[in-house]
């Protein structure tokens, strides 16, 4: 499978990464090569093989839902680039 | 030998007998860092405060959270990040009495790389040849241990990031079984593959450090509630009668003849020590790298979505929210991080999910079954850690695919979830270290320590130090 520049641009938008024209050019070529290599797995017969979504034989790890002390709002906000009161602050979303 | 050149177990014995003090160790270590780190660049943060804390200093890879102390994954996007809590492994080290402050080791940004060239803080240099890479992504940890500017260190291994730099730097590196060590507080790259593990000067130190960090943690639902054995008890020097499998797929074209020679010598050594050697097959080996670069990038694209300029780290100026996200991530991530996030987003996207991600998970099952098959008849597997010795800085940076292929012998272990260790087993003609890899069944780290310790104690490779 190959990948064109338009697809790379669309995927980069989905991943919320702005690409410069030279980056887009270079990346498209590299991703094309990488996908060409990865395509090797398309030749394998995988009929009736279960996907290894987890490598250990454990499932449904549950715990009691008991309230406990967690991070305080002050601590949780300590690293915020911008904050107001007890909130993370971001550029305006609604016009 | 100076204190900073000794192994941790030698220093622990000296501390116990009262023949040295934590202060003396800290001072010498700091002097060594001052002496060599301008050339090696193994550290992104270190200070003379080492000596003012009790215990034995441990060097920590920059992706393991330390409460209140900068943890930046060597990325611009996490600049200034001070975690509000300690990773579980750090809590365990503190209980052990270790001093972790403030030795943070260089790494590839978010552990994306095999050479430590993708660090925001510039590359680490291999202590054996400063023009060569130390391997990666835990290259800072491995170089620091090799250069005696660390007593021992923690790294993380997603596709070989502990074992490959350990082999390039001539030290010991272990990736534990998936679920053996808590990942709580390890800044996630690929959650189904990541494990924290030790990088040390010898196998005994690796056993001690693995012991300290292992165990169930309610904060990591993938950690396994299984008893942690006393690993120092497996440091016997007896491998008589052990069945060792040699996978033929690891000795094909692409393996450097010098590496092949050293590994074959090592296999002969193990045979002379009483092990029986058997050729085995891991038929899906050639699919491991493609499978890895689908699963690991898919998980990375999801894990790294959290770096958006809102909660922590770097934020770019922009007028609206979407632009803020896009500019922050464009300016905050390096080229390899962008490449992997975009590739991962692609393989998970509508229309490609079945062909790439789902198919890769199925091939992962086949790779795991290969190992199950071999371990039904063998106690462990022995192979090279890397197809070549350390390559030159800049040699592979323009060709990501070439770089990815340098992990060809380490990746399968992560996909299968099993443990593996790399130990020194020789040098190339140019004087670069070569690593021997031993792999075992899940939760059988004891087998690794037994085989690795026996080999090490019957050879001299681990005693040779680089001249800096």
Interface residues (C-beta under 8 A of the other chain):
Chain A: X1 X3 X7 X8 X11 X12 X13 X14 X15 X16 X17 X18 X19 X20 X23 X27 X30 X31 X33 X34 X35 X37 X38 X39 X40 X41 X42 X44 X46 X49 X50 X51 X52 X53 X54 X55 X56 X58 X61 X63 X71 X75 X76 X78 X79 X80 X81 X82 X88 X90 X91 X92 X93
Chain B: X80 X81 X82 X84 X85 X178 X179 X192 X218 X221 X222 X224 X284 X286 X287 X289 X290 X291 X293 X294 X301 X305 X308 X309 X310 X311 X312 X313 X314 X315 X318 X319 X320 X321 X322 X323 X324 X325 X326 X327 X329 X330 X333 X335 X338 X339 X341 X342 X343 X345 X346 X349 X352 X355 X356 X358 X359 X360 X361 X362 X363 X364 X365 X366 X368 X400 X401 X404 X415 X416 X417 X442
